[in-house]
Amino acid sequence: MMEGVSILRQFIGQLQGLLELYGSPPSVPSNYFLQFQPQHNLRWCFLDLGNSPGEGSCYNLMTAGKSENLKMLEPSKPPPRKKARKERNQGTATATTSSTESMEQHIWKEFPEDLFEAVIARVPITTFFRFRSVCRKWNSLPTSQSFSQQCAQVNQTQTWFYTITHELINSGAMYDPSLKKWHHPPIPALPTKSIVLPVASAGGLVCFLDIGHRSFYVCNPLTRSFKELPARSVKVWFRVAVGMTLNGKSTNEGYKILWVGCDGEYEVYDSTKNAWTHPGNMPSNIKLPMALNFRSQAVCINKTLYFSRSLPDGIVSYNMVTGVWKQFIIPSPPHLSDHALAEYGGKIMLVGLLTKNVATCVCIWELQKMTLLWKEVDRMPNVCCLEFYGKQVRMTCLGNKGLLMLSLRSRQVNRLVTYDLSSREWLKVPGCVLPRGIKRQWIACGTAFHPCLTAIA
């Protein structure tokens, strides 16, 4: 008998240890507790606290022995219970407060710097600028070669738009489609006494043309990295089309800028040489003068720039590597008014206003390589086109890199919408609130660009 009691005591001691360790018996709901019944028969009762005391279920462990020989839970000591998360956290915080400094020294001080840069390179652009205020080292990350390599391994973020509003022609506004938010970055280096327009972009850099002094500038709107290009050997007038490409995968390998005029004059700027060159003359098969579509920015596919022209309708291309010009005669879709070129997945797209009688709609076409004809692939939903019914609408396309921003305006209606070429989704753009608090949506011009923290002009 005593041997059985001793074994039972050992078992109960182990069970109590488990209760103190886990806070409740294994496989038993937390609203149950163990209670010893001081009777001749030893019984453990699992009582539901939500029910009356008489509803518990009791199980016999032994039929012999006396209760006074067993040391059970003391009446004055509450039953073991599971500690609340807050209590456990307070205990942990108290135990680790004294070792906080040593943890920072042994862990954070020795944390690999490349891991910091790998994480920061993957945070959203707006979050990064908050990180820059942490310390001088993080503030200088955009100029770090190792950080530039980390950013090169990250997939390009969604296209942003750099726009010029009609009210503040020399004040830019950037639109982030992922957050649907406008930003107003000041670029102090740009001249303010003349009209400076964004005309092209590549690798996170935006190319500006000062139509007053006919000068070119390159700038990273995020970091304000700025450069004025040298003077040109050929006189540049306002009516020129501009395209921009990268020499490699990033601006570290340099970039090139091409401007072409209606009379066939053109020049190419190479950032690695910091000079303009005049490679030669256009071939005789290209009809001059060209009626260039200045509402349509150049499209870049595999180092080749494509410009929209009319009379005859079609496309003129220039390969930035080989220096070869080509011309493609492509009839425009019927009833087409304002239009611009776009690019998606290596394919040339066309976006334009289709006006017939008093109905106006925005349509998307894709260029068929075999037939060199435009094929309609999508159009704006009818419910969105109803507000333009019977009105004279003008359209400006601000981007051509997979995500388009369209400015649609008339005397009565003024709308900004985006169109995603991959998902074929049309979305309204929130109004651009200018720094002075004036809310207007009339965008004079703009360009799409991929935000890049390490792009250097």
Buried (B, 14 or more C-beta within 10 A) or exposed (E): EEEEBEEBEEEBEEBBEBBEEEEBBEEEEEEBBBBBBEEEEBBBBBBBEEEEEEEBEEEEEBEEBEEEEBEBBEEEEEEBEEEEEEEEEEEEEEEEEEEEEEEEEEEEEEEEEEEBBBEBBBEEBEEBBEBBEEEEEBEEBBEBEEBBBBBEEEEEBBBBBBBBBEEBBBBBBBBBBEEEEBBBBEBEEBBEEBBBBBBBBBBBBBBBBBBEEBBBBBBBBBBEBBBBBEEBEEEBEEEBBBBBBBBEEBBBEBBBBBBBBBEBBBBBBBBEEEBBEEEEEBEEEBBEEBEBBBBBBBBBBEBBBBBBBEEEBBBBBBBBEEEEBBBBEBEBBEBBBBBBBBBBEEBBBBBBBBBEEEBBBBBBBBBEEEEEEBEEBBBBEEEBBEBBEEBEBEBBBBBBBBBBBBBBBBEEEBBBBBBBBEEEEBBEBEEBEBEEEEEBBEBBBBBBBBBBBBBBB
